[in-house]
């Protein structure tokens, strides 16, 4: 039988994985509401580039922004980051 070596994720790797999930989920929610990145940005009082960076997994939203996104999208924070 072959041994399988498990890799432990670093904090940075885990953060990238979570960001990817959040970015994909926020894009999907935004599109389901027929919103543009600019419209979402205006509701959150951020630049459109901020939304772009979240959705393309360049940056991730803060906890405060996640709370605002959950209200706009009517979903839980858990659903956003999974």
Protein Blocks (a to p, Z undefined) as FASTA:
>chain_A
ZZdddddddfklmmmmmmmmmmmmmmmmmmmnopafklmmmmnopafklmmmmmnomacc
dfklmmmmmmmnopafklmmZZ
